[in-house]
Amino acid sequence: MGCSFYVTAQCTRPTGRGIDTISLYSGYKYVPNNNQEYFNRPNKILVQCEAGYYSPYNTYTCQDTGSGSDWDRHIFCTSPCKKPSGRGISSVFPYPDGEDQEYYNGGKRVTVLCQTGYYPLYSTYTCQSTGNGSDWDSPVSCIEIQVTGLDITSNSISFRWDCEPDPCQEYWEFDVSCCLIQRGNKWNQCQDRKLDEVHVELYDLKPVSEYDITIYGKHSGLTRRHLQTWRNRTQEAAPDKPVIMKPTGENVIKWTLSSSRGAITGYEMNVSAQRDYNKSFTETGSYWFPPNVTQFKLEMKNGTNYTIYLWGFTSAGAGKPTQWSHETPIADPPVPLHQVLNIGVTTAELELHPAPDINGPISSYEVIISAGNGDNSSDPCAGYTSTHFNSSSSPRLYTAALIPARNLTEPTTLILGDGRHYSGFFNAPFHAGQRYSVSVRVTSAWREVEKSSCAVVADFVLGKWDLQDINLPHWDLL
């Protein structure tokens, strides 16, 4: 009969960095046993680590592996996770509760709180053992958003930004939101953009308006988190064009201008005047008005083209000007002093003077004769229509001469009763001893508008010159 021999493999005494004491379970307690190199199944041991190390499981059992014996799990002592510290970290405490400590073994969780102005990547972290040591499952840091180089204009806000400590941008995605603050309006207008560059410019903003600038961060698919907000007010801009309202009959120029682009500091008005019928005429004027003045009475002359440029000002300077043009209508022309110089038996000399074109271009001078012994107090010009002399009917009023203004540019003497024609009108000879009244009608015509003025020059009897019989010149506006 043969003999059979069974050889059972044993578990080897654990060794490695940080292992200090091996204790063997004796049935009711663990007894230190640092000299035994091999252990049988199902021996249990307690592994104690050197200071600064820990064993994730503490107790281990020698068991059958099918091909031999081995400990039921990997035996090692590893360093713990050190309590998080660094810039911006306010406090760290075990999660969900427990006493504060400097080291945390694998599997332990902590809560990290950050100082004001700093933001955590996560609120809780877990210590993980790797066999070669332990570390937190994610980098523990409180990041800080730094905004520098702030530049504000009337329609833009630009700045530079960064986050510390590095490499925070490897873990975070950042974006910025710019929202217009509208008083009494629940919904603010916002524009959003990703922060891909360190220099950010937000444009197309409104002048003198408040904007909230908010930086958000997002990590590993977590909810978008508010990180930092500040408020800026855009600067003033040059104003819009003033709106000029239609002038009143008193030539009062009125205007309005919104202060939406800044407080109005004043207005400047430049005025130029020309006349199409008199190229030598020109006038200019410049006026400054305080912000509370929004009307101006402009003394306008008749028959004149006025061009007005009006600017508004803010602290940012002048805006674009508003241009307004207006041509005033012509008015009754002035009648210069005409006089009868010499009176003969059948003629009289009339000295004609050109009228100034201050109310419109002069078109003609009409010499009107009143013949007979009528009432000298009546006005021969009133309602008069140009009438040709007719010897057969002997009209009381007739036109002796019509002289175009271009033919009367300097004082000229006209012989009344010389028997000649002037622009189709017959200057009929006078009758000796007849009483005559002479009137001159001056006419202006411009752009289908005609204005006239008439004055009695003299009232006389041929062959007799008596100052008492002469009516002084007077105006008669037709």
C-alpha positions as CSV (number, residue, x, y, z in Angstrom):
1,M,0.0,0.0,0.0
2,G,1.5,3.3,-1.1
3,C,1.6,6.6,0.8
4,S,0.1,10.0,-0.4
5,F,1.6,13.4,0.5
6,Y,-0.4,16.7,0.3
7,V,1.5,20.0,0.2
8,T,-0.6,23.1,0.9
9,A,0.8,26.5,-0.1
10,Q,0.8,29.1,2.6
11,C,0.2,32.9,2.5
12,T,3.4,34.9,2.7
13,R,3.9,37.6,5.3
14,P,3.0,41.0,3.8
15,T,5.8,43.5,3.3
16,G,6.0,46.9,1.7
17,R,6.3,50.6,2.4
18,G,4.7,51.8,5.5
19,I,3.8,48.4,7.0
20,D,4.8,48.4,10.7
21,T,3.3,45.5,12.7
22,I,1.5,42.2,11.8
23,S,-0.7,40.7,14.5
24,L,-2.2,37.2,14.3
25,Y,-5.7,36.5,15.4
26,S,-5.6,33.9,18.2
27,G,-9.3,33.2,18.5
28,Y,-10.3,36.1,20.6
29,K,-7.7,38.8,20.0
30,Y,-4.9,39.9,17.7
31,V,-1.4,39.1,19.0
32,P,1.7,40.8,17.5
33,N,3.6,38.3,15.4
34,N,6.4,39.9,13.4
35,N,8.6,36.8,13.1
36,Q,6.2,34.4,11.3
37,E,6.9,34.4,7.5
38,Y,4.1,32.1,6.4
39,F,0.5,31.8,7.5
40,N,-1.9,28.9,7.0
41,R,-5.5,29.0,5.8
42,P,-7.7,30.5,7.3
43,N,-5.4,32.6,9.5
44,K,-6.5,36.3,10.0
45,I,-4.0,39.1,10.5
46,L,-4.2,42.8,11.5
47,V,-2.0,45.1,9.6
48,Q,-0.8,48.2,11.4
49,C,0.9,51.0,9.4
50,E,3.7,53.4,10.3
51,A,2.9,57.0,11.3
52,G,1.7,58.9,8.2
53,Y,0.3,55.7,6.5
54,Y,-2.9,53.8,6.8
55,S,-4.3,50.5,5.5
56,P,-7.6,50.7,3.7
57,Y,-8.9,47.4,5.3
58,N,-6.8,46.7,8.4
59,T,-7.7,42.9,8.6
60,Y,-7.0,40.3,6.0
61,T,-7.6,36.5,5.7
62,C,-5.5,33.8,4.1
63,Q,-7.7,31.9,1.7
64,D,-7.6,29.2,-1.0
65,T,-7.2,30.6,-4.5
66,G,-7.7,27.2,-6.3
67,S,-4.0,27.0,-7.2
68,G,-2.6,27.9,-3.8
69,S,-3.2,30.4,-1.0
70,D,-3.2,34.2,-0.9
71,W,-4.6,37.0,1.2
72,D,-8.2,37.9,0.4
73,R,-7.2,41.3,-0.8
74,H,-4.2,43.3,-1.7
75,I,-2.3,44.4,1.4
76,F,-0.6,47.8,1.5
77,C,-0.1,50.9,3.6
78,T,-0.6,54.1,1.8
79,S,-0.4,57.8,2.7
80,P,-3.7,59.6,3.4
81,C,-5.1,62.7,1.7
82,K,-3.9,65.9,3.3
83,K,-6.5,68.4,4.3
84,P,-7.0,70.8,1.4
85,S,-5.4,74.2,1.7
86,G,-4.5,77.1,-0.5
87,R,-5.5,80.5,-1.6
88,G,-9.1,81.3,-1.3
89,I,-10.0,78.2,0.8
90,S,-12.0,79.3,3.8
91,S,-12.8,76.1,5.7
92,V,-12.8,72.3,5.2
93,F,-14.8,69.8,7.3
94,P,-15.8,66.1,7.0
95,Y,-18.9,65.4,4.9
96,P,-21.6,65.0,6.0
97,D,-20.3,65.6,9.6
98,G,-17.4,64.8,11.8
99,E,-14.4,66.4,13.4
100,D,-11.9,68.5,11.5
101,Q,-8.6,66.7,10.9
102,E,-5.3,67.2,9.0
103,Y,-5.4,63.9,7.1
104,Y,-8.3,61.8,5.6
105,N,-8.1,58.2,4.7
106,G,-9.4,56.7,1.5
107,G,-13.1,56.9,1.0
108,K,-13.5,59.9,3.3
109,R,-15.4,63.0,2.0
110,V,-14.9,66.6,2.8
111,T,-16.8,69.8,2.1
112,V,-14.8,72.8,1.0
113,L,-15.9,76.4,1.4
114,C,-14.3,79.3,-0.3
115,Q,-13.7,82.9,0.7
116,T,-15.8,85.7,-0.7
117,G,-14.8,86.3,-4.3
118,Y,-13.6,82.7,-4.8
119,Y,-15.5,79.7,-6.2
120,P,-15.0,76.0,-5.6
121,L,-14.8,73.4,-8.4
122,Y,-17.1,71.1,-6.4
123,S,-18.6,71.4,-3.0
124,T,-17.5,68.0,-1.8
125,Y,-14.4,65.9,-2.6
126,T,-13.5,62.2,-1.9
127,C,-10.1,60.8,-0.8
128,Q,-9.1,57.9,-3.2
129,S,-6.3,55.4,-2.5
130,T,-4.2,54.4,-5.5
131,G,-1.8,51.9,-4.0
132,N,1.1,54.3,-4.3
133,G,-0.6,57.0,-2.3
134,S,-3.9,58.8,-1.9
135,D,-5.4,61.9,-3.5
136,W,-8.6,63.8,-3.8
137,D,-10.8,62.7,-6.7
138,S,-10.6,66.2,-8.2
139,P,-8.2,69.1,-7.8
140,V,-9.2,71.0,-4.7
141,S,-9.0,74.7,-5.3
142,C,-11.0,77.9,-5.0
143,I,-10.7,79.8,-8.2
144,E,-10.7,83.6,-8.5
145,I,-12.0,85.6,-11.5
146,Q,-9.8,88.6,-12.1
147,V,-11.1,91.4,-14.2
148,T,-8.6,94.1,-15.4
149,G,-8.2,96.8,-18.0
150,L,-11.8,97.9,-17.9
151,D,-12.6,100.4,-20.7
152,I,-16.0,102.0,-21.1
153,T,-17.2,104.1,-24.0
154,S,-20.6,105.4,-25.0
155,N,-21.4,102.1,-26.9
156,S,-19.0,99.5,-25.6
157,I,-17.5,97.9,-22.5
158,S,-14.2,96.0,-22.8
159,F,-12.0,94.2,-20.3
160,R,-9.4,91.5,-19.7
161,W,-10.1,88.5,-17.5
162,D,-8.3,85.6,-16.0
163,C,-8.9,82.8,-13.5
164,E,-6.5,81.5,-10.9
165,P,-5.0,79.2,-9.9
166,D,-4.0,77.6,-13.2
167,P,-5.0,75.4,-14.9
168,C,-8.6,76.4,-14.0
169,Q,-9.5,77.0,-17.6
170,E,-8.8,73.3,-18.3
171,Y,-11.6,72.4,-15.9
172,W,-14.1,75.2,-16.5
173,E,-16.0,76.6,-19.4
174,F,-16.8,80.3,-19.0
175,D,-19.2,82.7,-20.6
176,V,-20.3,86.3,-20.0
177,S,-23.7,87.9,-20.1
178,C,-24.3,91.7,-20.6
179,C,-27.8,92.9,-19.6
180,L,-29.2,96.3,-20.0
181,I,-30.9,97.5,-16.8
182,Q,-34.4,98.8,-17.6
183,R,-36.2,100.5,-14.7
184,G,-39.7,99.1,-14.2
185,N,-39.2,96.5,-16.9
186,K,-39.1,92.9,-15.8
187,W,-37.3,91.7,-18.9
188,N,-33.8,93.0,-19.4
189,Q,-32.1,92.9,-22.8
190,C,-29.1,90.7,-22.7
191,Q,-26.3,89.5,-24.9
192,D,-24.3,86.3,-24.2
193,R,-21.0,85.1,-25.5
194,K,-18.4,82.5,-24.6
195,L,-15.1,83.6,-23.0
196,D,-12.7,82.1,-25.5
197,E,-10.2,85.0,-25.4
198,V,-8.7,86.9,-22.4
199,H,-9.8,90.2,-24.0
200,V,-13.6,90.8,-24.2
201,E,-15.4,93.6,-25.9
202,L,-19.2,94.1,-25.6
203,Y,-20.4,96.5,-28.2
204,D,-23.7,97.9,-29.7
205,L,-24.6,99.3,-26.3
206,K,-26.7,102.3,-25.5
207,P,-25.1,105.5,-24.2
208,V,-25.6,106.6,-20.6
209,S,-27.2,103.2,-19.7
210,E,-26.5,100.8,-16.9
211,Y,-25.4,97.2,-17.7
212,D,-24.9,94.2,-15.4
213,I,-21.8,92.2,-16.6
214,T,-21.9,88.6,-15.2
215,I,-19.3,85.8,-15.7
216,Y,-20.6,82.3,-15.4
217,G,-18.7,79.0,-15.1
218,K,-19.6,75.4,-15.9
219,H,-17.6,72.2,-15.3
220,S,-18.1,68.6,-16.4
221,G,-21.7,69.1,-17.4
222,L,-22.7,70.6,-14.1
223,T,-25.2,73.4,-13.9
224,R,-24.0,76.8,-15.1
225,R,-22.8,78.7,-12.0
226,H,-22.8,82.4,-11.4
227,L,-19.3,83.5,-10.5
228,Q,-19.1,87.3,-10.6
229,T,-21.2,90.3,-11.4
230,W,-20.5,94.0,-11.6
231,R,-22.4,97.0,-12.9
232,N,-21.1,99.6,-15.4
233,R,-22.6,102.8,-16.9
234,T,-21.8,103.6,-20.4
235,Q,-20.5,107.1,-21.1
236,E,-22.3,109.9,-22.9
237,A,-22.3,110.2,-26.6
238,A,-22.7,113.1,-29.0
239,P,-26.4,113.8,-29.3
240,D,-28.7,113.1,-32.2
241,K,-29.8,115.8,-34.6
242,P,-32.1,118.4,-33.1
243,V,-35.6,118.5,-34.6
244,I,-36.6,121.9,-35.9
245,M,-40.3,122.7,-35.8
246,K,-42.0,125.0,-38.4
247,P,-41.4,128.6,-37.5
248,T,-44.4,130.7,-36.4
249,G,-45.5,133.9,-38.0
250,E,-43.2,135.8,-35.6
251,N,-40.1,134.0,-37.1
252,V,-39.5,132.1,-33.9
253,I,-37.4,129.0,-34.5
254,K,-38.2,126.2,-32.0
255,W,-36.5,122.8,-31.6
256,T,-36.3,119.7,-29.5
257,L,-33.6,117.2,-28.7
258,S,-33.7,114.0,-26.7
259,S,-31.2,113.6,-23.9
260,S,-31.1,109.8,-24.3
261,R,-27.4,110.0,-25.4
262,G,-26.4,112.3,-22.6
263,A,-27.2,115.6,-20.8
264,I,-27.5,118.4,-23.3
265,T,-25.0,121.1,-22.5
266,G,-26.0,123.7,-25.1
267,Y,-26.8,124.4,-28.7
268,E,-25.0,126.2,-31.5
269,M,-26.8,127.8,-34.4
270,N,-25.2,129.1,-37.6
271,V,-27.3,131.3,-39.9
272,S,-26.5,132.3,-43.5
273,A,-28.7,134.5,-45.7
274,Q,-28.5,135.0,-49.5
275,R,-30.7,136.3,-52.3
276,D,-30.9,134.6,-55.6
277,Y,-31.7,137.9,-57.3
278,N,-28.9,139.7,-55.7
279,K,-25.6,137.7,-55.5
280,S,-23.8,140.5,-53.7
281,F,-26.1,140.2,-50.7
282,T,-24.9,137.9,-47.9
283,E,-25.3,137.8,-44.1
284,T,-24.1,135.4,-41.5
285,G,-24.6,134.9,-37.8
286,S,-23.6,132.5,-35.1
287,Y,-25.4,132.0,-31.8
288,W,-24.8,129.9,-28.7
289,F,-27.7,128.8,-26.4
290,P,-27.7,127.2,-23.0
291,P,-29.4,123.8,-22.7
292,N,-32.7,125.3,-21.3
293,V,-33.2,127.5,-24.4
294,T,-35.0,125.8,-27.2
295,Q,-36.3,128.7,-29.3
296,F,-34.9,131.8,-30.9
297,K,-36.5,134.7,-32.7
298,L,-34.6,135.3,-35.9
299,E,-35.0,138.7,-37.5
300,M,-35.6,137.7,-41.1
301,K,-35.6,140.0,-44.1
302,N,-38.1,139.7,-46.9
303,G,-37.2,138.0,-50.1
304,T,-34.2,136.2,-48.6
305,N,-33.0,132.6,-48.5
306,Y,-32.0,131.5,-45.0
307,T,-30.1,128.4,-44.2
308,I,-29.8,127.3,-40.6
309,Y,-27.4,124.7,-39.1
310,L,-28.3,123.6,-35.5
311,W,-26.0,121.4,-33.4
312,G,-26.7,119.9,-30.0
313,F,-23.8,119.3,-27.5
314,T,-23.2,116.9,-24.6
315,S,-20.0,116.3,-22.7
316,A,-18.9,114.1,-25.5
317,G,-19.1,117.0,-28.0
318,A,-21.3,118.1,-30.8
319,G,-23.7,115.8,-32.7
320,K,-24.6,116.0,-36.3
321,P,-26.3,119.2,-37.4
322,T,-29.8,119.7,-38.5
323,Q,-30.1,121.8,-41.7
324,W,-33.2,123.9,-42.2
325,S,-33.8,126.2,-45.2
326,H,-36.4,128.8,-45.7
327,E,-37.1,131.6,-48.2
328,T,-39.1,134.5,-46.9
329,P,-41.7,136.0,-49.1
330,I,-41.2,139.4,-50.7
331,A,-43.0,142.4,-49.4
332,D,-44.1,145.8,-50.7
333,P,-41.1,147.6,-52.0
334,P,-40.1,151.0,-50.6
335,V,-40.8,154.0,-52.8
336,P,-37.8,156.4,-52.9
337,L,-38.3,160.2,-52.9
338,H,-39.2,161.4,-56.5
339,Q,-39.7,165.0,-57.3
340,V,-40.8,167.3,-60.0
341,L,-38.0,169.7,-60.9
342,N,-39.3,172.0,-63.6
343,I,-42.8,172.7,-64.8
344,G,-43.3,174.2,-68.2
345,V,-46.3,175.1,-70.3
346,T,-46.9,171.6,-71.7
347,T,-44.3,169.4,-69.9
348,A,-42.8,168.8,-66.5
349,E,-39.5,167.2,-65.4
350,L,-39.8,164.2,-63.0
351,E,-36.6,163.0,-61.3
352,L,-36.9,159.2,-60.7
353,H,-34.7,157.3,-58.2
354,P,-34.1,153.5,-58.2
355,A,-35.7,151.8,-55.2
356,P,-33.6,149.4,-53.0
357,D,-34.4,145.7,-53.3
358,I,-34.6,145.2,-49.5
359,N,-38.0,143.6,-49.7
360,G,-37.6,141.8,-53.0
361,P,-36.3,142.4,-56.5
362,I,-37.7,145.5,-58.2
363,S,-39.3,144.8,-61.6
364,S,-40.7,148.1,-62.8
365,Y,-41.5,151.7,-62.1
366,E,-44.9,153.1,-63.3
367,V,-45.7,156.8,-63.7
368,I,-49.4,157.4,-63.2
369,I,-51.0,160.7,-64.2
370,S,-54.2,162.1,-62.8
371,A,-55.6,164.8,-65.0
372,G,-58.4,167.2,-64.1
373,N,-59.7,169.3,-61.3
374,G,-60.8,166.4,-59.1
375,D,-60.5,166.1,-55.3
376,N,-56.8,166.3,-54.5
377,S,-57.4,164.5,-51.2
378,S,-58.4,161.3,-53.0
379,D,-55.7,158.7,-53.5
380,P,-55.1,158.1,-57.3
381,C,-53.2,154.8,-56.6
382,A,-55.9,153.1,-54.7
383,G,-57.2,150.2,-56.8
384,Y,-55.7,151.5,-59.9
385,T,-55.2,149.2,-62.9
386,S,-52.8,150.2,-65.6
387,T,-54.7,152.2,-68.2
388,H,-53.5,153.5,-71.6
389,F,-54.1,157.1,-72.5
390,N,-57.0,157.6,-74.9
391,S,-57.5,161.0,-76.3
392,S,-61.1,160.3,-77.3
393,S,-62.1,159.3,-73.8
394,S,-59.6,161.4,-71.9
395,P,-59.3,159.1,-68.9
396,R,-58.8,160.9,-65.6
397,L,-56.1,158.3,-64.6
398,Y,-53.6,156.8,-67.1
399,T,-50.1,155.4,-67.2
400,A,-47.7,157.7,-68.9
401,A,-44.6,155.4,-68.6
402,L,-43.7,151.9,-67.5
403,I,-40.0,151.7,-66.9
404,P,-38.3,148.2,-66.4
405,A,-36.1,148.2,-63.3
406,R,-33.1,147.3,-65.4
407,N,-33.4,150.6,-67.2
408,L,-33.4,152.6,-63.9
409,T,-30.2,151.9,-62.0
410,E,-29.4,155.5,-61.2
411,P,-31.3,158.8,-60.9
412,T,-33.0,159.6,-64.2
413,T,-35.1,162.6,-65.4
414,L,-38.3,161.8,-67.2
415,I,-40.0,164.5,-69.2
416,L,-43.7,164.2,-68.5
417,G,-45.9,165.0,-71.5
418,D,-43.0,164.5,-74.1
419,G,-45.4,162.5,-76.4
420,R,-43.2,159.4,-76.4
421,H,-44.1,155.8,-75.6
422,Y,-42.5,153.9,-72.7
423,S,-43.1,150.1,-72.7
424,G,-46.2,150.6,-74.8
425,F,-47.7,153.4,-72.7
426,F,-48.1,156.9,-74.3
427,N,-46.7,159.8,-72.4
428,A,-49.4,162.2,-73.6
429,P,-48.6,165.9,-73.9
430,F,-50.0,168.1,-71.1
431,H,-52.5,170.9,-71.6
432,A,-51.6,174.4,-70.5
433,G,-53.4,175.5,-67.4
434,Q,-54.5,171.9,-66.6
435,R,-54.1,170.5,-63.1
436,Y,-52.1,167.3,-62.9
437,S,-51.2,164.9,-60.1
438,V,-48.2,162.6,-60.6
439,S,-47.8,159.2,-58.7
440,V,-45.1,156.6,-59.0
441,R,-45.9,152.9,-58.4
442,V,-42.9,150.6,-57.7
443,T,-43.5,146.8,-58.3
444,S,-41.6,143.8,-57.1
445,A,-42.1,140.4,-58.7
446,W,-40.6,137.1,-57.5
447,R,-41.6,133.5,-57.9
448,E,-45.1,134.3,-59.2
449,V,-45.7,136.8,-56.4
450,E,-46.1,140.5,-57.1
451,K,-46.1,143.3,-54.6
452,S,-46.5,147.1,-55.3
453,S,-46.2,150.4,-53.5
454,C,-47.4,153.7,-54.7
455,A,-46.7,157.3,-53.7
456,V,-48.0,160.7,-54.9
457,V,-45.0,162.8,-56.1
458,A,-46.6,166.1,-56.9
459,D,-49.8,167.9,-57.6
460,F,-49.5,171.0,-59.8
461,V,-51.0,173.2,-62.5
462,L,-49.0,173.7,-65.7
463,G,-47.5,177.1,-65.9
464,K,-47.8,177.5,-62.1
465,W,-45.6,176.0,-59.3
466,D,-46.9,176.6,-55.9
467,L,-45.5,174.6,-53.0
468,Q,-48.8,174.9,-51.2
469,D,-50.3,172.9,-54.1
470,I,-47.8,170.0,-53.7
471,N,-48.9,167.0,-51.7
472,L,-45.9,165.5,-49.8
473,P,-45.0,161.9,-50.9
474,H,-46.7,159.2,-48.9
475,W,-47.0,155.4,-49.0
476,D,-49.8,153.5,-50.4
477,L,-49.4,149.7,-50.1
478,L,-51.4,147.8,-52.7
